[in-house]
């Protein structure tokens, strides 16, 4: 039982390290593009 808990702890630490490395090393910023939309004013 002790070996299983130790194994799960090691897997969790490696998963956290992998996720952190992925988030730090990859470009997760959204693509940007100009947006033009007409504005209709209800002024009289």
C-alpha distance matrix in Angstrom:
0.0 3.8 5.4 5.3 6.5 8.7 10.0 10.9 12.5 14.5 15.5 16.7 18.7 20.2 21.2 22.8 24.6 25.9 27.1 28.9 30.5 31.6 33.2 34.8 36.2 37.5 40.6 39.5 43.0 44.8 47.9 51.1 54.4 57.6 58.2 61.8 62.6 66.0 66.4 68.8 70.3 72.0 74.8 78.4
3.8 0.0 3.8 5.5 5.3 6.2 8.6 10.0 10.7 12.4 14.4 15.4 16.7 18.5 20.0 21.3 22.7 24.4 25.9 27.2 28.7 30.3 31.8 33.1 34.5 36.2 39.3 38.5 41.9 44.0 47.1 50.2 53.7 56.8 57.7 61.3 62.2 65.6 66.0 68.5 70.0 71.8 74.5 78.1
5.4 3.8 0.0 3.8 5.5 5.1 6.1 8.6 9.8 10.5 12.3 14.2 15.4 16.5 18.2 20.0 21.1 22.4 24.2 25.8 26.9 28.4 30.3 31.5 32.6 34.2 37.5 36.9 40.5 42.6 45.6 48.8 52.2 55.5 56.5 60.1 61.2 64.7 65.3 67.9 69.6 71.5 74.2 77.8
5.3 5.5 3.8 0.0 3.8 5.4 5.0 6.2 8.6 9.9 10.5 12.2 14.3 15.3 16.3 18.3 19.9 20.9 22.3 24.2 25.6 26.7 28.5 30.1 31.3 32.5 35.7 34.8 38.3 40.2 43.2 46.5 49.8 53.1 53.8 57.5 58.4 61.9 62.5 65.0 66.7 68.5 71.3 74.9
6.5 5.3 5.5 3.8 0.0 3.8 5.4 5.1 6.1 8.7 9.9 10.5 12.3 14.3 15.2 16.5 18.4 19.9 21.0 22.5 24.3 25.6 27.0 28.5 30.1 31.5 34.5 33.4 36.8 38.9 42.0 45.1 48.5 51.7 52.4 56.0 57.0 60.4 60.8 63.3 64.8 66.6 69.3 72.9
8.7 6.2 5.1 5.4 3.8 0.0 3.8 5.5 5.1 6.2 8.7 9.9 10.6 12.4 14.2 15.4 16.6 18.3 20.0 21.2 22.5 24.3 25.9 27.0 28.4 30.1 33.3 32.7 36.1 38.4 41.5 44.6 48.1 51.3 52.4 56.0 57.2 60.7 61.2 63.9 65.4 67.4 70.0 73.7
10.0 8.6 6.1 5.0 5.4 3.8 0.0 3.8 5.4 5.2 6.2 8.6 10.0 10.6 12.2 14.3 15.4 16.4 18.3 20.0 21.0 22.4 24.3 25.7 26.7 28.2 31.5 30.9 34.5 36.7 39.6 42.8 46.2 49.6 50.6 54.3 55.5 59.1 59.8 62.5 64.2 66.2 68.9 72.6
10.9 10.0 8.6 6.2 5.1 5.5 3.8 0.0 3.8 5.4 5.1 6.1 8.6 9.9 10.4 12.2 14.2 15.1 16.3 18.2 19.8 20.8 22.4 24.1 25.5 26.7 29.7 28.8 32.2 34.2 37.3 40.5 43.8 47.1 47.9 51.6 52.6 56.1 56.7 59.3 61.0 62.9 65.7 69.3
12.5 10.7 9.8 8.6 6.1 5.1 5.4 3.8 0.0 3.8 5.5 5.1 6.2 8.6 9.8 10.6 12.3 14.2 15.4 16.5 18.3 19.9 21.2 22.5 24.2 25.8 28.8 27.9 31.3 33.6 36.8 39.8 43.3 46.5 47.4 51.1 52.2 55.7 56.2 58.9 60.4 62.4 65.0 68.7
14.5 12.4 10.5 9.9 8.7 6.2 5.2 5.4 3.8 0.0 3.8 5.4 5.2 6.2 8.5 9.9 10.6 12.2 14.2 15.3 16.4 18.2 20.0 21.0 22.2 24.0 27.3 26.9 30.4 32.9 35.9 39.0 42.5 45.8 47.0 50.8 52.2 55.7 56.4 59.3 60.9 63.1 65.6 69.4
15.5 14.4 12.3 10.5 9.9 8.7 6.2 5.1 5.5 3.8 0.0 3.8 5.5 5.1 6.0 8.6 9.8 10.4 12.1 14.1 15.2 16.2 18.2 19.8 20.8 22.1 25.3 24.7 28.3 30.5 33.4 36.7 40.1 43.4 44.5 48.2 49.6 53.1 54.0 56.8 58.6 60.7 63.4 67.1
16.7 15.4 14.2 12.2 10.5 9.9 8.6 6.1 5.1 5.4 3.8 0.0 3.8 5.5 5.1 6.1 8.6 9.8 10.5 12.2 14.2 15.2 16.5 18.2 19.9 21.1 24.0 23.0 26.4 28.6 31.7 34.8 38.3 41.5 42.5 46.2 47.3 50.9 51.5 54.2 55.9 57.9 60.5 64.2
18.7 16.7 15.4 14.3 12.3 10.6 10.0 8.6 6.2 5.2 5.5 3.8 0.0 3.8 5.4 5.1 6.1 8.6 9.9 10.6 12.2 14.2 15.4 16.4 18.1 19.9 23.0 22.5 25.8 28.4 31.5 34.5 38.1 41.3 42.5 46.2 47.7 51.2 51.8 54.7 56.3 58.5 61.0 64.7
20.2 18.5 16.5 15.3 14.3 12.4 10.6 9.9 8.6 6.2 5.1 5.5 3.8 0.0 3.8 5.4 5.0 6.0 8.5 9.8 10.4 12.1 14.2 15.2 16.1 17.9 21.2 21.1 24.7 27.2 30.0 33.2 36.7 40.1 41.5 45.3 46.9 50.5 51.4 54.4 56.1 58.5 61.0 64.8
21.2 20.0 18.2 16.3 15.2 14.2 12.2 10.4 9.8 8.5 6.0 5.1 5.4 3.8 0.0 3.8 5.4 5.1 6.1 8.5 9.8 10.5 12.2 14.1 15.3 16.3 19.4 18.7 22.3 24.5 27.4 30.7 34.1 37.5 38.7 42.4 43.8 47.4 48.3 51.2 53.0 55.3 57.9 61.6
22.8 21.3 20.0 18.3 16.5 15.4 14.3 12.2 10.6 9.9 8.6 6.1 5.1 5.4 3.8 0.0 3.8 5.4 5.1 6.1 8.6 9.9 10.6 12.1 14.1 15.5 18.3 17.5 20.8 23.3 26.5 29.4 33.0 36.2 37.4 41.1 42.5 46.1 46.7 49.7 51.3 53.6 56.0 59.8
24.6 22.7 21.1 19.9 18.4 16.6 15.4 14.2 12.3 10.6 9.8 8.6 6.1 5.0 5.4 3.8 0.0 3.8 5.5 5.1 6.1 8.6 10.0 10.5 12.0 14.1 17.2 17.2 20.6 23.4 26.4 29.3 32.9 36.2 37.8 41.5 43.3 46.9 47.7 50.8 52.4 54.9 57.3 61.0
25.9 24.4 22.4 20.9 19.9 18.3 16.4 15.1 14.2 12.2 10.4 9.8 8.6 6.0 5.1 5.4 3.8 0.0 3.8 5.4 5.1 6.1 8.6 9.8 10.4 11.9 15.3 15.3 19.0 21.6 24.2 27.4 30.9 34.3 35.9 39.7 41.5 45.2 46.2 49.4 51.3 53.8 56.3 60.0
27.1 25.9 24.2 22.3 21.0 20.0 18.3 16.3 15.4 14.2 12.1 10.5 9.9 8.5 6.1 5.1 5.5 3.8 0.0 3.8 5.5 5.1 6.2 8.5 10.0 10.7 13.5 12.7 16.3 18.7 21.7 24.8 28.3 31.6 33.0 36.8 38.4 42.0 42.9 46.0 47.8 50.3 52.8 56.5
28.9 27.2 25.8 24.2 22.5 21.2 20.0 18.2 16.5 15.3 14.1 12.2 10.6 9.8 8.5 6.1 5.1 5.4 3.8 0.0 3.8 5.4 5.2 6.1 8.5 10.2 12.8 12.4 15.6 18.6 21.7 24.4 28.1 31.3 32.8 36.6 38.4 42.0 42.7 45.9 47.5 50.1 52.3 56.1
30.5 28.7 26.9 25.6 24.3 22.5 21.0 19.8 18.3 16.4 15.2 14.2 12.2 10.4 9.8 8.6 6.1 5.1 5.5 3.8 0.0 3.8 5.5 5.1 5.9 8.3 11.6 12.3 15.6 18.7 21.3 24.2 27.8 31.1 33.1 36.8 38.9 42.6 43.6 46.9 48.7 51.4 53.7 57.4
31.6 30.3 28.4 26.7 25.6 24.3 22.4 20.8 19.9 18.2 16.2 15.2 14.2 12.1 10.5 9.9 8.6 6.1 5.1 5.4 3.8 0.0 3.8 5.5 5.4 5.9 9.2 9.6 13.2 15.9 18.4 21.6 25.1 28.5 30.3 34.1 36.1 39.8 41.0 44.3 46.3 49.0 51.4 55.1
33.2 31.8 30.3 28.5 27.0 25.9 24.3 22.4 21.2 20.0 18.2 16.5 15.4 14.2 12.2 10.6 10.0 8.6 6.2 5.2 5.5 3.8 0.0 3.8 5.8 5.8 7.8 7.3 10.6 13.6 16.5 19.3 23.0 26.2 27.9 31.7 33.6 37.2 38.2 41.5 43.3 46.0 48.3 52.0
34.8 33.1 31.5 30.1 28.5 27.0 25.7 24.1 22.5 21.0 19.8 18.2 16.4 15.2 14.1 12.1 10.5 9.8 8.5 6.1 5.1 5.5 3.8 0.0 3.8 5.9 8.0 8.8 11.5 15.0 17.6 20.1 23.8 26.9 29.0 32.7 34.9 38.5 39.5 42.9 44.5 47.4 49.4 53.2
36.2 34.5 32.6 31.3 30.1 28.4 26.7 25.5 24.2 22.2 20.8 19.9 18.1 16.1 15.3 14.1 12.0 10.4 10.0 8.5 5.9 5.4 5.8 3.8 0.0 3.8 6.8 9.0 11.8 15.1 17.1 19.8 23.3 26.6 29.0 32.7 35.2 38.8 40.1 43.6 45.5 48.5 50.6 54.3
37.5 36.2 34.2 32.5 31.5 30.1 28.2 26.7 25.8 24.0 22.1 21.1 19.9 17.9 16.3 15.5 14.1 11.9 10.7 10.2 8.3 5.9 5.8 5.9 3.8 0.0 3.8 6.0 9.1 12.0 13.7 16.8 20.2 23.6 25.9 29.6 32.0 35.8 37.2 40.7 42.7 45.7 47.9 51.6
40.6 39.3 37.5 35.7 34.5 33.3 31.5 29.7 28.8 27.3 25.3 24.0 23.0 21.2 19.4 18.3 17.2 15.3 13.5 12.8 11.6 9.2 7.8 8.0 6.8 3.8 0.0 3.8 5.7 8.6 10.2 13.1 16.5 19.9 22.2 26.0 28.5 32.2 33.7 37.2 39.2 42.3 44.4 48.1
39.5 38.5 36.9 34.8 33.4 32.7 30.9 28.8 27.9 26.9 24.7 23.0 22.5 21.1 18.7 17.5 17.2 15.3 12.7 12.4 12.3 9.6 7.3 8.8 9.0 6.0 3.8 0.0 3.8 6.4 9.2 12.2 15.7 19.0 20.8 24.6 26.7 30.4 31.6 35.0 37.0 39.9 42.2 45.9
43.0 41.9 40.5 38.3 36.8 36.1 34.5 32.2 31.3 30.4 28.3 26.4 25.8 24.7 22.3 20.8 20.6 19.0 16.3 15.6 15.6 13.2 10.6 11.5 11.8 9.1 5.7 3.8 0.0 3.8 6.6 8.8 12.6 15.6 17.5 21.3 23.5 27.1 28.4 31.8 33.7 36.8 38.9 42.6
44.8 44.0 42.6 40.2 38.9 38.4 36.7 34.2 33.6 32.9 30.5 28.6 28.4 27.2 24.5 23.3 23.4 21.6 18.7 18.6 18.7 15.9 13.6 15.0 15.1 12.0 8.6 6.4 3.8 0.0 3.8 6.3 9.7 12.9 14.4 18.2 20.2 24.0 25.4 28.7 30.9 33.9 36.2 39.8
47.9 47.1 45.6 43.2 42.0 41.5 39.6 37.3 36.8 35.9 33.4 31.7 31.5 30.0 27.4 26.5 26.4 24.2 21.7 21.7 21.3 18.4 16.5 17.6 17.1 13.7 10.2 9.2 6.6 3.8 0.0 3.8 6.7 10.4 12.3 16.1 18.5 22.3 24.1 27.6 30.0 33.2 35.4 39.0
51.1 50.2 48.8 46.5 45.1 44.6 42.8 40.5 39.8 39.0 36.7 34.8 34.5 33.2 30.7 29.4 29.3 27.4 24.8 24.4 24.2 21.6 19.3 20.1 19.8 16.8 13.1 12.2 8.8 6.3 3.8 0.0 3.8 6.9 9.3 13.0 15.7 19.3 21.1 24.8 27.0 30.4 32.4 35.9
54.4 53.7 52.2 49.8 48.5 48.1 46.2 43.8 43.3 42.5 40.1 38.3 38.1 36.7 34.1 33.0 32.9 30.9 28.3 28.1 27.8 25.1 23.0 23.8 23.3 20.2 16.5 15.7 12.6 9.7 6.7 3.8 0.0 3.8 6.4 9.9 12.9 16.5 18.8 22.3 24.9 28.3 30.3 33.7
57.6 56.8 55.5 53.1 51.7 51.3 49.6 47.1 46.5 45.8 43.4 41.5 41.3 40.1 37.5 36.2 36.2 34.3 31.6 31.3 31.1 28.5 26.2 26.9 26.6 23.6 19.9 19.0 15.6 12.9 10.4 6.9 3.8 0.0 3.8 6.6 10.1 13.4 15.6 19.3 21.7 25.3 27.0 30.3
58.2 57.7 56.5 53.8 52.4 52.4 50.6 47.9 47.4 47.0 44.5 42.5 42.5 41.5 38.7 37.4 37.8 35.9 33.0 32.8 33.1 30.3 27.9 29.0 29.0 25.9 22.2 20.8 17.5 14.4 12.3 9.3 6.4 3.8 0.0 3.8 6.6 10.2 12.4 15.9 18.6 22.0 24.0 27.4
61.8 61.3 60.1 57.5 56.0 56.0 54.3 51.6 51.1 50.8 48.2 46.2 46.2 45.3 42.4 41.1 41.5 39.7 36.8 36.6 36.8 34.1 31.7 32.7 32.7 29.6 26.0 24.6 21.3 18.2 16.1 13.0 9.9 6.6 3.8 0.0 3.8 6.8 9.5 13.0 15.7 19.2 21.1 24.2
62.6 62.2 61.2 58.4 57.0 57.2 55.5 52.6 52.2 52.2 49.6 47.3 47.7 46.9 43.8 42.5 43.3 41.5 38.4 38.4 38.9 36.1 33.6 34.9 35.2 32.0 28.5 26.7 23.5 20.2 18.5 15.7 12.9 10.1 6.6 3.8 0.0 3.8 6.4 9.7 12.7 16.0 18.2 21.4
66.0 65.6 64.7 61.9 60.4 60.7 59.1 56.1 55.7 55.7 53.1 50.9 51.2 50.5 47.4 46.1 46.9 45.2 42.0 42.0 42.6 39.8 37.2 38.5 38.8 35.8 32.2 30.4 27.1 24.0 22.3 19.3 16.5 13.4 10.2 6.8 3.8 0.0 3.8 6.5 9.7 13.0 15.0 17.9
66.4 66.0 65.3 62.5 60.8 61.2 59.8 56.7 56.2 56.4 54.0 51.5 51.8 51.4 48.3 46.7 47.7 46.2 42.9 42.7 43.6 41.0 38.2 39.5 40.1 37.2 33.7 31.6 28.4 25.4 24.1 21.1 18.8 15.6 12.4 9.5 6.4 3.8 0.0 3.8 6.3 9.8 11.8 15.0
68.8 68.5 67.9 65.0 63.3 63.9 62.5 59.3 58.9 59.3 56.8 54.2 54.7 54.4 51.2 49.7 50.8 49.4 46.0 45.9 46.9 44.3 41.5 42.9 43.6 40.7 37.2 35.0 31.8 28.7 27.6 24.8 22.3 19.3 15.9 13.0 9.7 6.5 3.8 0.0 3.8 6.6 9.1 12.0
70.3 70.0 69.6 66.7 64.8 65.4 64.2 61.0 60.4 60.9 58.6 55.9 56.3 56.1 53.0 51.3 52.4 51.3 47.8 47.5 48.7 46.3 43.3 44.5 45.5 42.7 39.2 37.0 33.7 30.9 30.0 27.0 24.9 21.7 18.6 15.7 12.7 9.7 6.3 3.8 0.0 3.8 5.6 9.0
72.0 71.8 71.5 68.5 66.6 67.4 66.2 62.9 62.4 63.1 60.7 57.9 58.5 58.5 55.3 53.6 54.9 53.8 50.3 50.1 51.4 49.0 46.0 47.4 48.5 45.7 42.3 39.9 36.8 33.9 33.2 30.4 28.3 25.3 22.0 19.2 16.0 13.0 9.8 6.6 3.8 0.0 3.8 6.7
74.8 74.5 74.2 71.3 69.3 70.0 68.9 65.7 65.0 65.6 63.4 60.5 61.0 61.0 57.9 56.0 57.3 56.3 52.8 52.3 53.7 51.4 48.3 49.4 50.6 47.9 44.4 42.2 38.9 36.2 35.4 32.4 30.3 27.0 24.0 21.1 18.2 15.0 11.8 9.1 5.6 3.8 0.0 3.8
78.4 78.1 77.8 74.9 72.9 73.7 72.6 69.3 68.7 69.4 67.1 64.2 64.7 64.8 61.6 59.8 61.0 60.0 56.5 56.1 57.4 55.1 52.0 53.2 54.3 51.6 48.1 45.9 42.6 39.8 39.0 35.9 33.7 30.3 27.4 24.2 21.4 17.9 15.0 12.0 9.0 6.7 3.8 0.0
